[in-house]
Amino acid sequence: MRSDIPKVQKVVAIMWPSFLVAGVATILFFTAFDPIDLLVTTRFSDMSRMGTYTVGFFLFWLLTTASSMLTCYFQRPCIFKSQQNNGNTVSGHTV
């Protein structure tokens, strides 16, 4: 990402899409799997359905946030050491 973009805009560009995808993933996952059946053999068997939905949503949000962050990280151009030593710049960025 470019350095002239405000930090809050960078954070929102990662968190908002991941929030939306986490919501869809939660709906699809818990449509296929009943939370009570998933927890019956764990130490969390007394957790309510709503609690399971909440934990599931936040886990999906964490997963999709990590995915979005990695996508943004890998969009940056590579800077090789030999190019840094030459001091070549293009559009204000060292190439």
C-alpha positions as CSV (number, residue, x, y, z in Angstrom):
1,M,0.0,0.0,0.0
2,R,1.1,3.5,-0.7
3,S,2.4,5.6,2.2
4,D,0.1,8.6,1.5
5,I,-3.0,6.6,2.3
6,P,-4.2,7.3,5.9
7,K,-3.6,4.5,8.4
8,V,-7.3,4.3,9.3
9,Q,-8.2,3.8,5.6
10,K,-5.7,0.9,5.4
11,V,-7.2,-0.7,8.5
12,V,-10.7,-0.4,7.3
13,A,-9.7,-1.8,3.9
14,I,-8.6,-4.9,5.7
15,M,-11.2,-5.2,8.4
16,W,-14.5,-4.4,6.6
17,P,-14.2,-7.0,3.7
18,S,-13.0,-9.6,6.2
19,F,-16.0,-8.8,8.5
20,L,-18.4,-9.3,5.6
21,V,-16.8,-12.6,4.5
22,A,-16.7,-13.8,8.1
23,G,-20.5,-13.2,8.4
24,V,-21.2,-15.2,5.2
25,A,-18.8,-18.0,6.3
26,T,-20.5,-18.2,9.7
27,I,-23.9,-18.5,8.1
28,L,-22.8,-21.2,5.7
29,F,-20.8,-23.1,8.3
30,F,-23.6,-23.2,10.9
31,T,-26.2,-24.0,8.3
32,A,-24.3,-27.2,7.6
33,F,-23.2,-28.0,11.2
34,D,-25.2,-27.8,14.4
35,P,-23.2,-26.1,17.2
36,I,-24.5,-28.5,19.8
37,D,-23.3,-31.5,17.8
38,L,-19.9,-29.9,17.4
39,L,-19.4,-29.2,21.1
40,V,-20.9,-32.4,22.6
41,T,-17.5,-34.2,22.9
42,T,-15.6,-31.1,24.1
43,R,-15.2,-29.4,27.5
44,F,-17.4,-26.6,26.1
45,S,-20.5,-28.7,25.8
46,D,-22.4,-26.4,28.1
47,M,-22.0,-23.4,25.8
48,S,-25.1,-22.1,24.2
49,R,-25.8,-22.0,20.5
50,M,-25.5,-18.2,20.5
51,G,-22.1,-18.4,22.2
52,T,-21.0,-20.9,19.7
53,Y,-22.1,-18.7,16.8
54,T,-20.3,-15.7,18.4
55,V,-17.0,-17.7,18.9
56,G,-17.3,-19.1,15.3
57,F,-17.8,-15.6,13.9
58,F,-14.8,-14.2,15.6
59,L,-12.6,-17.2,14.5
60,F,-13.8,-16.7,10.9
61,W,-13.1,-13.0,11.2
62,L,-9.6,-13.6,12.5
63,L,-9.0,-16.0,9.6
64,T,-10.3,-13.7,7.0
65,T,-8.4,-10.7,8.5
66,A,-5.2,-12.6,8.3
67,S,-5.9,-13.5,4.7
68,S,-6.6,-9.9,3.8
69,M,-3.5,-8.7,5.6
70,L,-1.3,-11.2,3.7
71,T,-2.9,-10.1,0.5
72,C,-2.0,-6.4,1.2
73,Y,1.5,-7.4,2.3
74,F,2.2,-9.3,-0.9
75,Q,0.9,-6.5,-3.1
76,R,3.9,-4.4,-2.2
77,P,6.8,-4.3,-4.7
78,C,9.9,-6.3,-3.9
79,I,13.0,-4.3,-3.1
80,F,16.3,-6.1,-3.8
81,K,19.5,-5.2,-1.9
82,S,21.4,-4.5,-5.1
83,Q,18.7,-2.0,-6.2
84,Q,18.7,-0.3,-2.8
85,N,22.5,0.3,-3.0
86,N,22.1,2.0,-6.4
87,G,19.5,4.4,-5.0
88,N,17.2,4.0,-8.0
89,T,13.7,5.4,-7.4
90,V,10.5,5.2,-9.3
91,S,7.4,7.3,-8.2
92,G,9.1,8.0,-4.9
93,H,9.7,4.3,-4.1
94,T,13.1,2.7,-4.1
95,V,13.2,0.0,-6.7
